[in-house]
Amino acid sequence: MDTSTFEKYLLDIHARDYHGTDDKMPDNFEQWLGNLDCDEVVKYAEDFATELNEKLESALKLAGDAI
């Protein structure tokens, strides 16, 4: 899973539940994104931030162990 940007994170979330052809996926993503309410966007943003923090903590631990 590439979660280097919030948009890529949302693309991954959308792809998990997407059922359809690949050529319709971008349009379906735009529709899905447009139908999210503010609370859903905030929840996804919080989850994304948590994942980034976990990755950062892991990288810092590895860097500390290497010293």
N, C-alpha and C positions, 0 to 999 in steps of 0.2 A: 504494500500500500504506500503510495507516494503522498505524503501529507506535508509537502514543503510549502504549500500555500493553502489558505482557507478555501479557495475555489476548488483546488484539487481534492481537498478533504470532502467537500460537498459532492463533487463528482463521484467519489468513491462511495459515499453514503447512498447516493441515488442509484448507483450501479448495483449495489447489493440486492435491491428489491425490484430492479427493472426487469420486465418481461416483454420482449419484443425484438425487432430486428436492429442490428447495429446502425443501419443508416437512419433510423428514426430516433436513435438515442439522444443526439444533441438537442433536437427540438423538444423531446419529452423532458429532458433535463431543464430546459428553459421554462417550460410550463410548470414543472414540479417546483422549481425555485420561485417562480412568481406566485405560486399558491401557498408558500410557507407563510405562517403568521409571525409576528415579531417574537413571540415567546419561543417558537421553534428555532428561529435564527439565533436567538440568544443562547438557547440550550446547546445547539451545535457549536457555537463559538466557544462556550465554556468547555465542552468536551474536547474541542480542538486545542485549546490552551492547555488543558490537562495533559493531553498526549505530548504536546511540545515540551512541557515542563518535565515530564517523565523521561523523555529522550535526552533533554539537557542534563538532568541529574545523573542519568546513566553515563553520558559522555564525560561529565566532570569526575565521576567516580573512577572511570577507566583511566582518565588522565592522571588523577591522584595516585592510583595504584601503580602507574608507570613511573612515577617519580621516585 
